[in-house]
């Protein structure tokens, strides 16, 4: 069934590998997906767009995705607030800004990445389990917890010792999450400048990094963030 989002809706979107298999085989694949998030967020068609970027951005570590000066100005399909890439799935928190924007963006992302993987590894068929899952966030106070869930909790699960180890060493684990290049936390607070996200709404909620960190600490150590989010959790 076709999803219908209303302009200004906040949407948590998620997809994972077919049969829960990996979708990212190495960091190079993650960097390619990051570029797709950046450059496919445009009303213009994306066919062959990354070939134009070959000499600008290789599929390796980068701290900035510039918009080429010889391109027409970007016309975003969506506003991206938060993202996180893990080995077999990804999360995005977005806002609908034009009718059908999220649907079109997610189609471009899924199709583009599937074509990339099939071409690179000589595979064929589906990479993802199907169409992406999504939840509309209606409650403004829940938005901050969705954000923490995506770009803090998900990365804490990668910390040595897993989530339990991360919660025992919260400050170190938070720095680990800040340094993780495939989520938006570092970009959210100026450690990287990928030009993927728009954090305006969270700037109104949190005055600085320390304020955000304390809300995250409370959400993970005192409250049960999954209970707060309830049915909005998709994983």
Secondary structure, 3 states (H helix, E strand, C coil): CCCCCCCCCEEEEEEEEHHHCCCCCCHHHHHHHHHHHHHCCCCCCCCCCCHHHCCCCCCCCCCCCCCCCCCCCCCCCEEEEEEEEECCEEEEEEEECCCCHHHHHHHHHHHHHHHHHHHHHCCCCCCECCCCEEEEECCHHHHHHHHHHHHHHHHHCCCCCHHHHHHHCHHHHHHHHHHCCCECHHHHCCCCCCCCCCCHHHHHHCCCHHHHHHHHHHHHHHCCHHHHHHHHCCC
